[in-house]
């Protein structure tokens, strides 16, 4: 058995096979399947945007699990009447019915019991799926072998997809696109400000019902492709991935649709080429890769971009602190015009040194042999910063009733982000307080707290 | 041993015991999931332990090895970490973050299972889904005295021992960390401030959930663990507001669900004439749903029936008080010849009004004088209180809140039914003899 892990029982596909599959030349059936899954991915991506916005991702999970009892019940009923129970549309109608019932039940549970959303969804999900499993065991004993296909709806079986099914998926995608297009403004409003929408008279329950109804439709149609357990993945992951790339709804919809389509496309091709790689799982994993890439690399909201932005901010703040620190040293000690390098480096971190060189490069600091001093530009910037810092301190003392010894920390952080118009507001506010008049008199207000002691605690560059 | 008893014990005993153990273990820890509004984390974990289990199975090559638990614990912690990361750094809402993480992990698990099947390794996808509790067969020795011998006990299915062990672990965990769990569930900030890391407790709790899920996997399968995690606690929630009581009640319900579910699946079909039984995990989760439905309906105070009855009683009381007030106001303007039906319509009409009249007459506070209704002395006392309260409110709303005179009646109409004596007393302005309401009507004295 242990050898089973290491022996590789299949051969990787050749490049020619791969290329053929990619360009849809691997045979009619393969084309049909790829088309079907691509359309399903598009529809799911499109719908998923709104589901994400309305925060109904896990309701969709419950919906897809609740398909099972209806599916099996439809089979049993058909069987009971003497049919083989294999009519796809009949089975899917049953699935849709029980799925919609689940939506209703979730609302009922929230309304009439002490359970909140999450518990209601969990209960409906598990009990309905359990009912489905129970019914499946009944089907197993009642029919004789006809029920084998039912399990395929749980895990999916793309190989059985017909051209007709792909057409249905196309139709559903189009339908979903039209409905969502018409309702997008209302859905958007409800997603972002439900109370306002209610005030405006928008029928929120109806809109939600439309959204969930479309979800049921797409889920039921997708049961064959990816199975009901993984439908949730297609509905949530492309939309979540798209979220990283934009703040605008219209663009997010298109990106999400694109991600879904790509997942369906690449997933089904990979699954067809590699034996015993079930299509549903591969499609989901492809979308997972897209999600990971978006998570890492998206500009602005991606993780790497955020780290970079973080770091840049720290650089700016540290540079500001160095300038102001030096300025305050010169204030404290009137003879001081330059600062010895070794004095600086004794307490400086690596970041501080980098920032010192950055300041030099920006022309705010000048290096003379073994000491450095502020240039005019540097002095101007330092004065501006110190002024911001001290105005803020005055503001905290006179308007927030803080003690003079408690204002330094806050001002340390705020001084970097005070824009000129905010400074103007500060000046106006301080002008109204008599005790603050002295602060406004000079170019750089005096410090409300002693500077010297602080310096010895914290080193030269952190004021 | 008797034939039927032997069959019962060999086929039914251990599945029943296993079912009860699953229900009790999951139900126990599910109390805290319900409390923290993390029911769906149970769902997420039960999906995402699958790759961990498959990996462990491939390494250990047996279904009941301790390596499976390690795989599960790792998967559980990993899920929690990933969900937190996606939620925080990706700035997605909690549900979407869970959906992303668990569906990717589950897809991975399915893929691994298919690949394992390709290499002729025996792990059945269906087993993962709904367990194989029915296979816990055990052939007991005929002589009862033999039951406690080690040889016999070693033949008891492994799954039962695993469940027992997990139950003890969970019970100990809850006993030891009860204070921290409770505090972090109700007030995470205070918990942190007091020095107990709420975050660590969260991770610990999720690890325990993962262990429960895995122990239960091979009995009831993945999806149905969720039912066992939530339903017992959810049922208990409707009967009490106190956490300790809720936990104890959830254990009772858990046993009931397991036993009832087993009976439903194993014995009911035969009673109904079907030769085969129903999947036990399926029937247990259906029973869980039925129990929950029952609790929602019949729980005293919080159940639907109780609330409907309380609502009826309330409406009746309000209608009755309205009747007294109405008749008093008729007396004030000396109109004693209003038809009964008109009066009933005046206090809202319908079945409630008729019942209110019945009650009032039964108490002897309202009598028929000829064709018309009249207040007795007792009734008039109550009426005066109601009208007094009503007009005091109108006065208050007009003078203190500045409401115009045509906006006073409706709020006063509502408030009069909720005013205690203390509040009514506070509404009376200092040092005034005969007062008038803003419409000019006199405010009756207090009797």
Boltz contact constraints between the chains, C-beta under 6 A:
constraints:
  - contact:
      token1: [A, 1]
      token2: [B, 61]
      max_distance: 6.0
  - contact:
      token1: [A, 4]
      token2: [B, 119]
      max_distance: 6.0
  - contact:
      token1: [A, 4]
      token2: [B, 120]
      max_distance: 6.0
  - contact:
      token1: [A, 4]
      token2: [B, 121]
      max_distance: 6.0
  - contact:
      token1: [A, 52]
      token2: [B, 96]
      max_distance: 6.0
  - contact:
      token1: [A, 55]
      token2: [B, 93]
      max_distance: 6.0
  - contact:
      token1: [A, 57]
      token2: [B, 95]
      max_distance: 6.0
  - contact:
      token1: [A, 57]
      token2: [B, 96]
      max_distance: 6.0
  - contact:
      token1: [A, 57]
      token2: [B, 99]
      max_distance: 6.0
  - contact:
      token1: [A, 58]
      token2: [B, 40]
      max_distance: 6.0
  - contact:
      token1: [A, 58]
      token2: [B, 95]
      max_distance: 6.0
  - contact:
      token1: [A, 112]
      token2: [B, 304]
      max_distance: 6.0
  - contact:
      token1: [A, 113]
      token2: [B, 296]
      max_distance: 6.0
  - contact:
      token1: [A, 114]
      token2: [B, 237]
      max_distance: 6.0
  - contact:
      token1: [A, 114]
      token2: [B, 238]
      max_distance: 6.0
  - contact:
      token1: [A, 114]
      token2: [B, 302]
      max_distance: 6.0
  - contact:
      token1: [A, 115]
      token2: [B, 234]
      max_distance: 6.0
  - contact:
      token1: [A, 116]
      token2: [B, 37]
      max_distance: 6.0
  - contact:
      token1: [A, 118]
      token2: [B, 37]
      max_distance: 6.0
  - contact:
      token1: [A, 118]
      token2: [B, 39]
      max_distance: 6.0
  - contact:
      token1: [A, 118]
      token2: [B, 40]
      max_distance: 6.0
  - contact:
      token1: [A, 119]
      token2: [B, 34]
      max_distance: 6.0
  - contact:
      token1: [A, 119]
      token2: [B, 39]
      max_distance: 6.0
  - contact:
      token1: [A, 119]
      token2: [B, 230]
      max_distance: 6.0
  - contact:
      token1: [A, 119]
      token2: [B, 234]
      max_distance: 6.0
  - contact:
      token1: [A, 122]
      token2: [B, 39]
      max_distance: 6.0
  - contact:
      token1: [A, 122]
      token2: [B, 40]
      max_distance: 6.0
  - contact:
      token1: [A, 122]
      token2: [B, 43]
      max_distance: 6.0
  - contact:
      token1: [A, 122]
      token2: [B, 226]
      max_distance: 6.0
  - contact:
      token1: [A, 122]
      token2: [B, 230]
      max_distance: 6.0
  - contact:
      token1: [A, 123]
      token2: [B, 230]
      max_distance: 6.0
  - contact:
      token1: [A, 126]
      token2: [B, 226]
      max_distance: 6.0
  - contact:
      token1: [A, 126]
      token2: [B, 227]
      max_distance: 6.0
  - contact:
      token1: [A, 126]
      token2: [B, 285]
      max_distance: 6.0
  - contact:
      token1: [A, 127]
      token2: [B, 227]
      max_distance: 6.0
  - contact:
      token1: [A, 127]
      token2: [B, 285]
      max_distance: 6.0
  - contact:
      token1: [A, 127]
      token2: [B, 289]
      max_distance: 6.0
  - contact:
      token1: [A, 129]
      token2: [B, 223]
      max_distance: 6.0
  - contact:
      token1: [A, 130]
      token2: [B, 224]
      max_distance: 6.0
  - contact:
      token1: [A, 130]
      token2: [B, 227]
      max_distance: 6.0
  - contact:
      token1: [A, 130]
      token2: [B, 282]
      max_distance: 6.0
  - contact:
      token1: [A, 130]
      token2: [B, 285]
      max_distance: 6.0
  - contact:
      token1: [A, 130]
      token2: [B, 286]
      max_distance: 6.0
  - contact:
      token1: [A, 131]
      token2: [B, 286]
      max_distance: 6.0
  - contact:
      token1: [A, 133]
      token2: [B, 130]
      max_distance: 6.0
  - contact:
      token1: [A, 133]
      token2: [B, 279]
      max_distance: 6.0
  - contact:
      token1: [A, 133]
      token2: [B, 282]
      max_distance: 6.0
  - contact:
      token1: [A, 134]
      token2: [B, 278]
      max_distance: 6.0
  - contact:
      token1: [A, 134]
      token2: [B, 279]
      max_distance: 6.0
  - contact:
      token1: [A, 134]
      token2: [B, 282]
      max_distance: 6.0
  - contact:
      token1: [A, 134]
      token2: [B, 283]
      max_distance: 6.0
  - contact:
      token1: [A, 134]
      token2: [B, 286]
      max_distance: 6.0
  - contact:
      token1: [A, 137]
      token2: [B, 278]
      max_distance: 6.0
  - contact:
      token1: [A, 137]
      token2: [B, 279]
      max_distance: 6.0
  - contact:
      token1: [A, 138]
      token2: [B, 278]
      max_distance: 6.0
  - contact:
      token1: [A, 141]
      token2: [B, 276]
      max_distance: 6.0
  - contact:
      token1: [A, 230]
      token2: [B, 107]
      max_distance: 6.0
  - contact:
      token1: [A, 232]
      token2: [B, 99]
      max_distance: 6.0
  - contact:
      token1: [A, 232]
      token2: [B, 103]
      max_distance: 6.0
  - contact:
      token1: [A, 233]
      token2: [B, 103]
      max_distance: 6.0
  - contact:
      token1: [A, 236]
      token2: [B, 96]
      max_distance: 6.0
  - contact:
      token1: [A, 236]
      token2: [B, 99]
      max_distance: 6.0
  - contact:
      token1: [A, 236]
      token2: [B, 100]
      max_distance: 6.0
  - contact:
      token1: [A, 237]
      token2: [B, 100]
      max_distance: 6.0
  - contact:
      token1: [A, 240]
      token2: [B, 92]
      max_distance: 6.0
  - contact:
      token1: [A, 240]
      token2: [B, 96]
      max_distance: 6.0
  - contact:
      token1: [A, 240]
      token2: [B, 100]
      max_distance: 6.0
  - contact:
      token1: [A, 276]
      token2: [B, 114]
      max_distance: 6.0
  - contact:
      token1: [A, 276]
      token2: [B, 118]
      max_distance: 6.0
  - contact:
      token1: [A, 278]
      token2: [B, 114]
      max_distance: 6.0
  - contact:
      token1: [A, 281]
      token2: [B, 107]
      max_distance: 6.0
  - contact:
      token1: [A, 281]
      token2: [B, 110]
      max_distance: 6.0
  - contact:
      token1: [A, 281]
      token2: [B, 111]
      max_distance: 6.0
  - contact:
      token1: [A, 284]
      token2: [B, 107]
      max_distance: 6.0
  - contact:
      token1: [A, 285]
      token2: [B, 107]
      max_distance: 6.0
  - contact:
      token1: [A, 288]
      token2: [B, 104]
      max_distance: 6.0
  - contact:
      token1: [A, 295]
      token2: [B, 90]
      max_distance: 6.0
  - contact:
      token1: [A, 303]
      token2: [B, 89]
      max_distance: 6.0
